[in-house]
Amino acid sequence: MARPIIDTRTMGRLAFVRLLYLQGVDQSRRPEPLSFTSVFTFHDTVEQFLILAAEHLHAPPLGRDGGFMDYWSALRPSRNFADGVELSGKIAMGRLNEVRRVFKHAGGLPGSEAVQDAVAAVAGFLEDNTPRVFAIEFDSIDMADVVPQEHARAQLKAAAAAELAGDRTEAMAQLAEAFAELFSARVGRGLGSGAYGFGRTVTRQPFLGISAMFSTIGSSVHQNRRRGVASIGEKLDKHIDQLTEAVEAMQRGMRIIAAGLEYARYNRFEALIPTVYRSGEHRHVQTVGGYAPSREEFEYCQQFVITVALRMAELDANSAAPSWRPRL
């Protein structure tokens, strides 16, 4: 039976469902008890899917007393609802619903086995039921549709296309460029002129020449003092280089934290992506030896860039000029 055509709004909400699911997967990998919160996220993911499925299929309303587990009956084909579907996973989702209920209302911690059961059960539910309801594969849902920035959305779509084509290095390079553009726009494109820039970008200068300058000065003093003057210059060069390295790292960290991002997540993202160089129209992607990111690592970076895009959009909204200042 043909399913209703998926419109833009529905696709955007499906993208949110997949994003929420991946957030749950990420939470489930955290150490206990932090991983336990994934139960709430997984339950919300399935509930959002069920609500959207009912709207998409124009199912009869659940009624005042309808709840999470009633969707399996409400969406089933009937005399008055010929376009219904037989959803799978009812028993597994019943377990998830009970774990969530005990956790939320009775304080019963889920435990690692319940978390891993939720990971597998929700993955199976979404992979099995997305084609039944929406006539598309769950993995084909493009999460870029939740990103408001047009260029970043295009780069995320290009990354997804490269991943689908089997070119994961290019997919990761697209994510690296998307992040760089999103973040540089907030800190003044590397000049630190934005509110979150914390001054001009600090970079190390390997050839300050202070030791050479001291050597020149030393050449005009007595022979037995010349070596000591040159040594002072070398130590000063080394000290300035170490200080600049520390300030560079702290400035980068401050920019990440001030933007509301988790530094640990950013640090992993930076470790996973390749380096992309651009010179005019030329583009070069540089990787380390043996570079071979996994599917999970690609999805991690994809989710991180989407999070950055949404966070940058929030910062834009909070950066509105005071009402008494004239608009340019």
Residue, then its C-alpha position, 0 to 999 in steps of 0.5 A: m500500500a502506498r504511503p503518504i508523501i513525506d513533506t519537508r516538515t515531516m522530514g525535518r521531524l524525522a531528522f530530529v528523531r534520528l538526532l535524538y536517537l544518536q544522542g541516546v546512543d552517545q549517552s549510553r556509552r558514558p560511564e555509569p551512572l551517566s549512561f542511565t539517562s539514555v533510557f529517557t532519551f531512547h523513550d523520548t525518541v520512540e515516543q516522538f516517532l510514534i506521534l509523528a507516525a500517527e500524524h503522517l498516517h492520519a490515524p484516529p486520536l488516542g483519546r484522553d487516556g491513551g498512552f505510549m503503549d496504545y499506539w500499537s493498537a491505534l496504528r493497526p489497520s482496521r475497518n475505519f483505518a485502512d492505511g494503518v500499519e502493524l508496528s513491530g517491537k511492542i514487547a521490547m518497547g514495553r520493557l523500555n517503558e517499564v524501565r523508564r517508569v521505575f527510573k523516573h517515578a520510583g528512583g530505580l536505577p536501570g543498570s548497564e544491562a537495561v541500557q544495552d537492551a534499550v540500545a538494541a531494542v530502539a535501534g531495531f524498532l526504528e530500523d524496522n518501522t521507519p520503512r513501514v510507516f514512511a517508506i524510507e530506511f532509517d539510515s537514509i534520514d538526513m539529519a542536516d534538515v534540522v540545521p538552520q545555516e544554509h551553507a552548513r546544511a549543504q556541507l552536511k548533506a555533502a558529507a552524508a552523500a560522500e559517506l553513502a558513496g563509500d568515501r568516508t575521508e571526504a565525508m569527514a573532510q566536509l564535516a571539518e570544513a562545516f565546523a570551521e566555517l560555523f565556528s570562525a563566523r562566531v569568533g571573527r573568522g580567526l581574528g578574534s573580533g567576535a564577542y567569543g573571540f577573546g582577542r586576536t588569534v594567538t599563533r606561535q612564531p618559530f623564528l622570533g630571532i631573539s637568540a640571534m639578536f642576543s648573539t649580535i649584542g654578544s659580539s660587541v661585548h668581551q669574549n668571555r661574556r659572549r656565550g652567556v648573552a647568547s644563552i640568555g637569548e636562547k632561553l628567552d626564545k624557548h620561554i616565549d614559545q612555551l608561553t605562546e603555546a599555552v595561551e594558544a591552547m587556552q584561547r581555543g578552549m575558552r572559545i569552545i567553552a564560551a560557545g556552550l560546547e563540551y571541550a571533551r567532545y570537541n577534542r575527540f572531534e578534532a582527533l577524528i577529522p582530517t586537516v583541510y587546506r585551501s589555497g584559492e580554488h585548490r583544496h587538499v585533504q591531509t590525513v595521518g598514516g592509516y587514517a580509517p575512521s569507523r561508521e560510529e566515528f563518522e556519526y559522532c562527528q556528524q552529530f557534533v557538527i549539527t550540535v555546533a550549528l544549533r548552538m551557533a544559531e542560539l548564540d546568534a539569537n542571543s547576540a541581538a543588539p540592545s533595543w536602544r542602539p540604532r540598527l545599521 
